[in-house]
Amino acid sequence: FNTPKHGFFSLIMKSLMILVFSPVFAAGFLLNFIPFYLPVVFTRKIKDVQFHSSFKFVISLIIFPVYYLLIATLSAVFVTPGWISFLLIPVYPFFGWLAYKYYSLMIKTWAIYRFHWYERTRGSSIDLAFKLRDEIITLLDKIVLPRLS
């Protein structure tokens, strides 16, 4: 409710960024899919949900360096000259980070499109939601503020 309105120009620019950077996303996604997905698979076998984040962290700490070395070794053997492949190891996590940021931008942009569509087709529902929100805040202010002073 408190987010600023996204104008048409902003939405078009975000859409163009998504289109232009889609090859970067594809490279980052393909390079990092396995090490991102494996910890999730391993944590499914752990019943206590409280251990999932710790387990994912430890598994990722092991899998990512091994995976990147494996990719660099395979690249050195089959694709590029040996030493160049190992110089590219720092690029792999960077591409993974870019893919994550791209995915986040894509999800947010899609949500803005959905919001504009919903606003266009059902504007009265959104107006009602804003009105109800304001009423709830007013009621809570009447309850909480006297107790704080």
C-alpha positions in Angstrom: 0.0 0.0 0.0 2.8 2.4 0.7 4.8 1.6 -2.4 5.0 4.5 -4.9 3.0 4.3 -8.1 5.0 2.9 -11.0 4.5 4.9 -14.1 4.3 3.7 -17.6 7.8 4.8 -18.5 9.3 3.0 -15.5 7.4 -0.2 -16.4 8.6 0.0 -20.1 12.2 0.6 -18.9 12.1 -2.4 -16.6 10.6 -4.6 -19.3 13.4 -3.5 -21.7 16.0 -4.3 -19.1 14.5 -7.8 -18.7 14.7 -8.3 -22.4 18.2 -7.0 -22.8 19.7 -8.9 -19.9 17.9 -12.2 -20.6 21.1 -13.8 -22.1 23.0 -12.9 -18.8 20.2 -14.5 -16.8 20.4 -17.6 -19.0 24.1 -17.9 -18.5 23.9 -17.3 -14.8 21.0 -19.7 -14.4 22.6 -22.5 -16.4 26.0 -22.1 -14.6 24.5 -22.0 -11.1 21.3 -24.1 -11.2 22.8 -27.4 -9.9 24.6 -25.9 -6.8 21.5 -23.8 -6.0 19.1 -26.7 -6.4 21.1 -29.5 -4.6 20.9 -28.1 -1.1 17.1 -27.8 -1.5 17.0 -31.5 -2.5 19.1 -32.6 0.4 17.1 -30.6 3.0 13.8 -32.4 2.0 15.1 -35.4 3.8 15.5 -33.5 7.1 12.3 -33.5 9.1 13.1 -30.7 11.5 12.5 -27.4 9.6 14.7 -25.5 12.0 17.8 -27.2 10.6 17.1 -26.5 6.9 18.9 -23.1 6.7 22.0 -24.4 8.5 22.1 -27.5 6.4 21.6 -25.6 3.2 24.5 -23.2 4.2 26.9 -26.1 5.0 26.0 -28.0 1.8 26.3 -24.9 -0.3 29.7 -24.1 1.3 30.9 -27.5 0.1 29.1 -27.8 -3.2 29.8 -24.4 -4.8 33.6 -24.5 -4.8 33.6 -28.1 -5.9 31.1 -27.4 -8.6 33.0 -24.4 -9.9 36.3 -26.3 -10.0 34.6 -29.1 -11.8 33.1 -26.7 -14.4 36.5 -25.0 -14.8 38.2 -28.4 -15.2 35.7 -29.6 -17.8 35.9 -26.3 -19.6 39.7 -26.5 -19.6 39.7 -30.0 -21.0 37.0 -29.6 -23.7 36.5 -26.0 -24.5 39.1 -23.4 -23.8 42.8 -23.4 -23.0 43.5 -24.6 -19.5 44.5 -21.6 -17.5 41.8 -19.3 -18.9 39.1 -21.6 -17.6 40.4 -21.3 -14.1 40.7 -17.5 -14.3 36.9 -17.5 -15.0 36.0 -19.1 -11.7 35.3 -15.7 -9.9 32.8 -14.9 -12.8 30.6 -17.9 -12.0 29.2 -16.6 -8.7 28.9 -13.1 -10.1 26.7 -14.5 -12.9 24.7 -16.4 -10.3 24.1 -13.2 -8.4 23.1 -11.4 -11.6 20.7 -14.2 -12.4 19.1 -13.8 -9.0 18.8 -10.1 -9.3 17.3 -10.5 -12.8 14.8 -13.0 -11.5 13.8 -10.7 -8.7 13.3 -7.8 -11.1 11.3 -10.1 -13.4 9.0 -11.1 -10.5 8.5 -7.6 -9.3 7.8 -6.3 -12.8 5.3 -9.0 -13.4 3.6 -8.1 -10.1 3.4 -4.4 -11.3 1.8 -5.6 -14.6 -0.7 -7.7 -12.7 -1.5 -4.8 -10.3 -2.1 -2.4 -13.2 -4.3 -4.9 -14.9 -6.2 -5.5 -11.7 -6.5 -1.8 -11.1 -7.8 -1.3 -14.7 -10.4 -4.2 -14.5 -11.4 -4.0 -10.8 -10.5 -0.5 -9.7 -13.3 -0.3 -7.2 -11.9 -3.3 -5.3 -8.6 -1.6 -4.9 -10.2 1.6 -3.7 -12.1 -0.4 -1.2 -8.9 -2.1 0.0 -7.2 1.3 0.5 -10.3 2.6 2.4 -10.4 -0.5 4.7 -6.7 -0.1 5.3 -7.1 3.5 6.4 -10.0 2.6 8.7 -8.0 -0.2 10.3 -5.0 2.2 10.9 -7.4 4.8 12.4 -8.9 2.2 14.8 -5.5 0.9 15.8 -4.3 4.5 16.4 -7.3 5.1 18.7 -6.4 1.9 20.7 -2.6 2.1 20.8 -1.7 5.8 21.0 -3.5 6.6 24.3 -1.7 3.7 25.9 1.7 5.0 24.7 1.3 8.4 26.2 
